[in-house]
Amino acid sequence: MERASAHVVIVNWNSGAQLRECLQSFAATLDDAVATRITVVDNASTDGSCEGLETPVPLALVRNAENRGFAAACNQGAAGSDAEFLLFLNPDTRLMPGSLSAPASYLQAADNAAVGIVGIRLLDAAGQVARNTARAPTAWSMIGNSLGLDRLLPAVFPPHFVTDWRHDETRAVDQVMGAFFFVRRTVFAALGGFDERFFVYYEDLDFALRGRARGWSSVYLATAQAFHKGQGTTQGASERTRPRRTAKLKSHNPM
């Protein structure tokens, strides 16, 4: 199997020390046999988080004069890439040995040729596995979620996030979360990247649904892991991070 290449795109918006910690964690992947380069796209941060960045792999920094939103910045960072794989990574993550090689090897396997997107096991600060997969929405589930019925009657109104499974095995899912979103570059190009009508949130779900409509599945891979703080990149978001215009999601059957 030939050596994989991965282009990592990290969108930064006032992430503080988390971005530096994320970049430094790539030292743990140097033995992963994956040729890696990183593009950090900064959405007009004002906290100095993009000053003096260091990482053990090639790094490019793109500074935007305004906050373009997550989807647009991801597309900007991936533009022109010739890597085999793209990884969209949140700055509140830290990689571990195997974080890159495991999903790359999985996608390179002939038996997995129809898989377009891979997510891995994400651990929280307590070392617990986060539930980081989601169901495709239906009209019924969206009504239940909006009324809070998914918490009262989860058997009738399945919650968006899959919480009834321990995430301890590899399986096909409707969606893996965008904190660690490992994608074939050819699939990303075929789908035209993320829909930039999504300023922040749901661009990963929309991408997964469009991919599935084209025959590409999403897989949660339990054999690799990374740390994810959770809400670390959005807890300071203000009203201006809401979508500028509405992008509709088509209903699909749940998992």
Secondary structure, 3 states (H helix, E strand, C coil): CCCEEEEEEEEECCCCHHHHHHHHHHHHHCCCCEEEEEEEEEECCCCCCCCCCCCCCCEEEEEECCCCCHHHHHHHHHCCCCCCEEEEECCCEEECCCCCHHHHHHHHCHHHCCEEEEEEEEECCCCCECCCEECCCCHHHHHHHHHCHHHHCCCCCCCCECCCCCCCCCEEECEECCCEEEEEHHHHHHCCCCCCCCCCCCHHHHHHHHHHHCCCEEEEEEEEEEEECCCCCCCCCCHHHCCCCCCCCCCCCCC
